[in-house]
Amino acid sequence: MTSDRISSDPTFSALVPDLSRLMTGRRCLMYNAAFDRGVLERELCRHFHSTARAQTWLSCRPSGRACGQLIDASTATSPSVAPTK
């Protein structure tokens, strides 16, 4: 990945509205949830300029409505989301 290759790609902040809409009512399966959540939290803090708003988004309740569910695939126990080993 080079700066030239990604220079015309949208920023994370430009993608937040679409990401929020796509996550509403859905599960987000992550293979390495600790890492992925950390990256999301960092970028959301930069986007919102607020740790509290980033935490609200990550808790899947933006604007008081149900959002998605963040699931770690390595520890998932739901029958619909089997862990991969």
C-alpha positions in Angstrom: 0.0 0.0 0.0 1.4 3.3 -1.0 0.3 6.9 -0.5 -0.1 7.3 -4.2 -2.4 4.3 -4.4 -4.7 5.5 -1.6 -4.5 9.3 -2.1 -7.9 9.4 -3.9 -9.7 7.0 -1.6 -12.2 8.4 0.9 -11.2 9.1 4.4 -12.6 7.1 7.3 -14.7 10.2 8.4 -16.3 10.2 4.9 -17.3 6.6 5.4 -18.8 6.8 8.9 -22.3 7.7 7.8 -22.4 4.7 5.4 -20.8 2.5 7.9 -23.3 3.5 10.6 -26.2 2.8 8.2 -24.8 -0.5 7.2 -24.2 -1.6 10.8 -27.7 -0.8 12.0 -29.3 -4.0 13.1 -26.5 -6.2 11.9 -23.6 -8.2 13.4 -20.1 -7.3 12.6 -17.8 -10.4 12.7 -14.2 -9.6 13.5 -11.4 -12.1 13.6 -9.2 -10.1 15.9 -11.7 -8.0 17.8 -9.3 -6.4 20.2 -7.2 -5.0 17.3 -10.2 -4.2 15.1 -12.1 -2.4 17.9 -8.9 -0.5 18.8 -8.6 0.8 15.2 -12.3 1.6 15.1 -12.1 3.4 18.4 -9.0 5.5 17.3 -10.6 6.5 14.0 -14.0 7.3 15.6 -12.3 9.5 18.2 -10.6 11.3 15.4 -13.9 11.6 13.5 -16.1 12.8 16.4 -13.3 14.7 18.3 -14.7 13.0 21.3 -13.9 9.7 23.2 -17.5 9.7 24.6 -19.1 9.8 21.2 -16.7 7.1 19.8 -17.6 4.9 22.8 -21.3 5.5 22.1 -20.9 4.4 18.5 -18.9 1.4 19.5 -21.5 0.4 22.1 -23.9 0.1 19.1 -26.3 2.7 20.2 -25.7 5.8 18.0 -28.4 8.4 18.3 -30.2 6.2 20.8 -31.2 3.5 18.3 -30.0 0.0 18.0 -27.0 -0.5 15.9 -25.0 -3.6 15.0 -23.3 -6.1 17.2 -19.5 -6.5 17.3 -18.6 -10.2 17.5 -15.1 -11.7 18.0 -15.0 -14.7 15.6 -12.3 -16.4 17.7 -14.5 -16.5 20.8 -18.1 -16.5 19.3 -20.4 -19.1 20.8 -23.6 -18.3 19.0 -24.8 -21.2 16.8 -25.2 -18.7 13.9 -21.6 -17.5 14.3 -19.2 -20.5 14.8 -15.7 -19.8 15.8 -13.0 -20.5 13.3 -9.9 -22.4 14.4 
